[in-house]
């Protein structure tokens, strides 16, 4: 899951990026409205975390522009504006959630997952393909009662494939969702992680496998 954090305060942004990254999210940061607009035009973010007090614009104005051009990506407003009127305005202008600072990161993560379940049919606490189970909360994959040892990137790739189980995940989509703007992405980075994840599944002796759809991307399937 790749999200855009629009936040101008460095300390707040760095703390959120660290906390959300530890929960398996890929987080890009924009510190101004103009920077955010540039990222939103070219990157397929799963969701947007929006601070309202931006140095070059009001966050509500950015939200209004997003919705006016038909951008339906989930937007969670994160702000110090806690009055009832401010909350109503944010929700009426298109925010999916409105959280007042300071907030608990676990609650933010839970609200984000809840939005995705409602809007896009995302699964709840577990994703499954054949004998392979993935806990969304603990971010651990199991074959039976055996937990698989996966790296952060392998876990992110597995979750992405499982969320689209039975459908092809294009290589470009996988690159967009697994790597942030600061990552040094090699031309075969996705192939490397697919190879590693396949090896983990083979070692676990599960019939679940990752198929390559040549020239398009990858798909996870259960063969038994």
Secondary structure, DSSP 8 states (H G I E B T S, - for coil): -EEEEE---HHHHHHHHHHHHTTT-EEEEESSHHHHHHHHHH---SEEEE-SB-SSSBHHHHHHHHHHTT---EEEEEES--SHHHHHHHHHTT-SEEEESS--HHHHHHHHHHHHHHHH---SSEEEETTEEEETTTTEEEETTEE----HHHHHHHHHHHHTTTS-EEHHHHHHHH--TTS---TTHHHHHHHHHHHHHHHTT-SEEEEEETTTEEEEEE--
